[in-house]
Amino acid sequence: MGIIDAFERFAADFERTIEDDDWSRLEKYLAEDATYLNVGGPDPKCAGREAIIAFLKADVSNTDRRFDTRTLIALTPPTAAGNRLSRQWRCTYTLAEATDLVLEGEARYVFEGDLIKEIEEELTAVSMQKFYEWMQNYGDRLHA
């Protein structure tokens, strides 16, 4: 299996996990010593499969699930070069009586065989600014 196939399976299972909260299904995709970094963001770097899964679960609970809907689309297909893969994305969050929050960024992965060794997520500068402005205007309306 190539890294594009491995990534697409991971991405599909991540979306299923958001729906049913079975975070254990992601374990098979991550190297035991994998790392996660939100480049330029406030989140700390996570090291280790268990820490990454715990962070992703908390992030979904603290962000995605507090909106009415979340729609993620790929702006580009995954592109592989050697053991590295990247994809640009857009995520639209909706909340009643608030403007949509539309964020764009890039996800970068380093694979070790079929396992993800490194994940880097990076919002565009414009999206980071939109996020802070949206939170100032509507953050108090998010679901608890």
C-alpha positions as CSV (number, residue, x, y, z in Angstrom):
1,M,0.0,0.0,0.0
2,G,1.3,3.5,-0.9
3,I,1.2,6.4,1.4
4,I,-1.6,8.1,-0.5
5,D,-3.8,5.0,0.1
6,A,-2.7,4.9,3.8
7,F,-3.5,8.6,4.2
8,E,-6.9,8.2,2.5
9,R,-7.8,5.3,4.9
10,F,-6.6,7.4,7.9
11,A,-8.7,10.4,6.7
12,A,-11.8,8.3,6.2
13,D,-11.4,6.6,9.6
14,F,-10.9,10.0,11.2
15,E,-14.2,11.2,9.9
16,R,-15.9,8.0,11.1
17,T,-14.3,8.5,14.5
18,I,-15.8,12.0,14.7
19,E,-19.2,10.4,14.2
20,D,-19.0,7.5,16.6
21,D,-16.2,8.5,19.0
22,D,-14.2,5.2,18.6
23,W,-10.8,6.8,18.8
24,S,-9.1,3.4,19.0
25,R,-9.6,2.8,15.3
26,L,-6.8,5.5,14.6
27,E,-4.1,3.6,16.5
28,K,-3.3,1.4,13.5
29,Y,-2.3,4.4,11.4
30,L,0.2,6.1,13.8
31,A,3.7,5.0,14.7
32,E,4.1,4.5,18.4
33,D,6.6,7.5,18.5
34,A,4.7,9.7,16.1
35,T,4.5,13.5,16.6
36,Y,1.8,16.1,16.0
37,L,2.4,19.8,15.7
38,N,-0.1,22.6,15.0
39,V,2.4,25.0,13.3
40,G,1.9,28.6,14.4
41,G,-1.0,27.6,16.6
42,P,-1.4,27.6,20.4
43,D,-1.5,23.8,20.7
44,P,1.5,22.1,22.2
45,K,3.5,19.5,20.2
46,C,2.3,16.0,21.0
47,A,4.6,13.0,21.1
48,G,3.5,9.4,21.0
49,R,0.5,7.6,19.5
50,E,-1.6,7.8,22.7
51,A,-0.9,11.5,23.3
52,I,-1.8,12.3,19.7
53,I,-5.1,10.4,19.9
54,A,-5.9,12.1,23.2
55,F,-5.2,15.5,21.7
56,L,-7.3,14.9,18.6
57,K,-10.2,13.6,20.8
58,A,-10.0,16.7,23.0
59,D,-9.6,19.0,20.0
60,V,-12.8,17.6,18.3
61,S,-14.7,17.9,21.6
62,N,-13.5,21.4,22.3
63,T,-13.9,22.7,18.8
64,D,-15.8,20.7,16.2
65,R,-18.6,19.4,18.4
66,R,-19.3,22.9,19.8
67,F,-20.6,24.0,16.4
68,D,-23.9,22.9,14.7
69,T,-22.0,21.4,11.7
70,R,-18.5,20.9,10.4
71,T,-17.7,20.3,6.8
72,L,-14.2,19.4,5.7
73,I,-13.2,19.4,2.0
74,A,-9.9,18.8,0.3
75,L,-8.8,21.8,-1.8
76,T,-6.1,19.7,-3.4
77,P,-5.6,15.9,-3.7
78,P,-3.0,14.4,-1.5
79,T,0.5,14.9,-3.0
80,A,3.3,12.5,-2.2
81,A,7.0,12.9,-2.6
82,G,9.0,10.1,-1.2
83,N,7.7,9.4,2.4
84,R,6.1,12.9,2.6
85,L,2.5,13.7,1.8
86,S,0.6,17.0,1.9
87,R,-2.9,18.2,1.2
88,Q,-4.6,21.6,1.4
89,W,-8.1,21.7,3.0
90,R,-11.0,23.9,3.9
91,C,-13.2,23.4,7.0
92,T,-16.5,25.2,7.4
93,Y,-18.1,25.4,10.8
94,T,-21.7,26.6,11.2
95,L,-23.5,27.9,14.2
96,A,-27.1,29.2,14.3
97,E,-27.2,33.0,14.2
98,A,-23.5,33.4,13.5
99,T,-21.5,33.8,10.3
100,D,-19.9,30.6,9.1
101,L,-16.3,30.1,10.2
102,V,-14.3,29.1,7.2
103,L,-10.7,28.0,7.8
104,E,-8.1,26.8,5.3
105,G,-4.8,25.2,5.8
106,E,-2.4,22.5,4.9
107,A,-1.8,19.1,6.5
108,R,1.7,17.6,6.1
109,Y,2.6,14.0,6.9
110,V,5.8,12.0,7.1
111,F,5.4,8.2,6.8
112,E,7.5,5.4,8.1
113,G,6.3,2.6,5.9
114,D,2.5,2.6,6.1
115,L,2.5,4.4,9.5
116,I,2.3,8.1,10.1
117,K,5.4,9.3,11.8
118,E,4.8,13.0,11.8
119,I,1.7,15.2,11.4
120,E,1.9,19.0,10.9
121,E,-1.3,21.1,10.6
122,E,-0.9,24.7,9.6
123,L,-3.7,27.3,9.2
124,T,-3.2,30.1,6.7
125,A,-2.4,33.4,8.3
126,V,-5.8,34.7,7.0
127,S,-7.6,31.8,8.6
128,M,-5.8,32.3,11.9
129,Q,-7.0,35.9,11.9
130,K,-10.5,34.9,10.9
131,F,-10.6,32.4,13.8
132,Y,-9.6,34.9,16.4
133,E,-12.1,37.5,15.1
134,W,-14.9,34.9,14.9
135,M,-14.2,33.8,18.5
136,Q,-14.3,37.4,19.7
137,N,-17.7,38.0,18.0
138,Y,-19.4,34.6,18.5
139,G,-17.4,32.4,20.8
140,D,-19.8,32.8,23.7
141,R,-22.5,31.2,21.5
142,L,-20.7,27.9,21.1
143,H,-22.4,24.8,22.5
144,A,-21.1,23.7,25.9
